Amino acid sequence: MINASLSGVLAAGILMFSFAHASPPENWRSVDVTSFDVAGVTLGMSYEQALAVVSKHFQLSSAESKRIKDDTLYSYSRITKSRQPTGIRYSKDNVSLEVSFTVRIPVTPGDPVAV
């Protein structure tokens, strides 16, 4: 009885292993994510570029753009040894957008973070 359950576990393990290492299907295609955008925001944009694109996309007034800038989330970066923006948020008329930033590696002086 123990041998039967052990062989079942072994068979299940082999089956899972074979699926985990299966080749991708023939119709598989790679995708360049650098061309994706959400509300005009693309990967690699700087903080200022992202703010400008969000403001333009949603046709924000200068007061609304300033509010987004004032509400920017910041965090201390041990890499740059300074506070850096980590995210911006915008919500209006059941539409929400959140953009996250990370420190560029290697650090780019004057442009330390990217979407």
N, C-alpha and C positions, 0 to 999 in steps of 0.2 A: 504494500500500500504506500509506503514511503517512497519507494522507487518510482511508482506511477506519478505521484505528485511532483517529485523532483524532476522527472523527465518532462512533465508539463511545463514547469517553470523554466527549464533549460530550453525547451522548444520556443516558448514565448520570448525569452531573452534573445535567442538567435534571430527570430523573426523581427523583433524591435531593432536589433543591431543592423540587420540588412536594410530596413527602411531608413534608418538614421543616416546611413552612408550611401544611399541610392543616388544615382546621377540625376541631375535636373532633367525634366522632360525636354524633348526635342524642340518644342515651341517656346522654350524658355528664352527670355531676352533680357539683357542687362539694361538698366535705365540710368541715365545721367541725372541725378537729383539736383545738380546745380542749375538746371533750367526750370525747376519748379518754382512757383511763387504763390503766396497767399496774400491777397489784397495788394499785390505788387512787391511784397517783401520777399527777398531771395536769400539763400544761404550766403554767408560771407559779407553781407552788408554791414557797414559801420552803424553805430548808434545813431548818429546824425542822419545818415541816409535813410535808415528805417523810420525815424520820426518824420522826415520829409515825405516819404512815400505813403505812410499811413495817413498823414494830414491831407495829402493830395487825393488819395483814393476815396476817403470818406468826405472830402470837400469840407474840411474843418475850418472854422474861423480861427483867427490868431489866438483868441482867448481859449478856445478848446485845445489847440495845439500846445499852448503854454500849460494848460491843466495836465495834459498827458506828460509833458516834460517834468512838471512839478511832482507828479505822482509816480515817477520812475522809481523802481525798486533798486537799491544799491546794496552792495556787499563789499567787505574788505577783501582784497585779493592778496594772498601771500606771494603770488608771482610778481605782481607789479608793485606790491607794498603800498597800495593806495586803494581808495574806494572806487569801485567800478560799477556801471549800470549792469544789472542782471536781468531786468525785464521791464517791459511796458505793457499796459493793458488799455483796451478801449472797448466800451460797450455803448450801444445806442440802438433803439428800435429792434430789440431781439437779436442783435448781431454782436458777437463778442470776438475780440481778437487779442491774443496774447503772444508777444514776441519775447523770446529768451536770448540772452547774450552770454558768450563765454570769452574768456581771455584768449587772445591770439597767441599761439606758440609757433615760432619765437615771437616775443613781444615786439609790437610795432609802435615805436614812440609816436604820440599824437593820434593814434588810432588803435588803442589797446584791446577793444572788444569787437566781436563779430556775431551776427545772427547765427 
